[in-house]
């Protein structure tokens, strides 16, 4: 019997400690973490080389792009990409609104 393939996950997380935590947790549970980033710059070229099955994406990233900007870029190219958005800023209405606006805008198109 053929062994099922591992789910491939790309993690884009602005905090190094959380990035390691997510990566270790998912790897220890049998998932294949194929890429890890703290910035959202230029990830689409890596996505093209080895597309993940799921993205785990933080709303706040290091660098000059936010998580919602990266999500929008991903969804512009991969219309049905499953993206799990994470944030520690759930108490900040602007952050939650930005995530919801990104999701709603994309859902209207597809």
C-alpha positions in Angstrom: 0.0 0.0 0.0 1.3 3.4 -1.0 2.1 5.8 1.9 0.1 9.0 1.6 2.1 12.2 0.8 2.8 14.6 3.6 0.9 17.9 3.5 3.4 20.6 2.3 3.3 23.8 4.4 4.9 27.2 3.8 5.2 29.3 7.0 5.5 33.1 6.7 5.8 34.5 10.3 7.3 37.8 11.4 8.6 36.5 14.8 11.5 34.1 14.8 10.4 32.4 17.9 6.9 31.8 16.6 8.3 30.7 13.3 10.4 28.0 15.0 7.5 27.0 17.2 5.1 26.5 14.3 7.7 24.8 12.2 8.7 22.3 15.0 5.1 21.6 16.0 4.0 20.9 12.4 7.1 18.9 11.5 6.8 16.8 14.7 3.2 15.9 13.7 4.3 14.6 10.3 3.7 17.7 8.1 6.4 18.8 5.5 7.4 22.4 6.2 8.9 23.2 2.9 9.8 26.9 3.5 10.0 29.3 6.4 10.1 33.1 6.1 10.0 36.2 8.4 9.5 38.6 5.5 7.0 38.5 2.6 9.4 39.8 0.0 9.9 37.6 -3.1 8.2 34.5 -1.9 6.2 34.0 -5.1 9.3 32.7 -6.9 9.7 30.0 -4.3 6.0 29.2 -4.4 6.4 28.7 -8.2 9.3 26.2 -7.7 7.5 24.2 -5.0 3.9 25.2 -4.3 2.7 24.3 -0.8 -0.6 22.7 0.0 -1.2 25.3 2.8 0.2 28.7 3.8 0.5 29.7 7.4 0.7 33.5 7.3 1.2 36.1 10.0 -0.5 39.4 9.7 2.6 41.3 10.8 5.8 40.5 9.0 9.4 41.9 9.1 10.3 43.9 6.0 8.1 46.2 4.0 5.0 44.0 3.4 2.2 43.1 5.7 0.6 39.6 5.8 -2.5 40.8 4.1 -0.4 42.2 1.2 1.4 38.9 0.9 -2.0 37.0 1.0 -3.3 39.2 -1.8 -0.2 38.5 -3.9 -0.6 34.8 -3.4 -4.3 34.8 -4.2 -3.7 36.9 -7.3 -1.7 34.0 -8.7 -3.1 31.0 -6.9 -6.8 31.8 -6.7 -7.8 29.0 -4.4 -4.7 28.8 -2.2 -5.6 27.9 1.4 -4.1 30.5 3.7 -4.3 30.3 7.4 -3.9 33.8 8.8 -2.5 34.2 12.3 -2.1 37.2 14.5 -1.3 38.1 18.1 -3.1 41.5 17.5 -6.7 40.2 17.7 -7.5 43.0 20.1 -6.6 45.6 17.5 -9.7 46.1 15.3 -7.7 47.6 12.4 -5.7 44.3 12.1 -8.7 42.1 12.2 -10.5 44.4 9.7 -7.5 44.3 7.3 -7.5 40.4 7.4 -11.2 40.3 6.8 -11.1 42.8 4.0 -8.4 40.8 2.2 -10.4 37.6 2.5 -13.7 39.2 1.5 -12.1 41.0 -1.5 -10.7 37.7 -2.8 -13.8 35.7 -2.2 -15.9 38.1 -4.3 -13.7 37.5 -7.3 -13.6 33.7 -7.2 
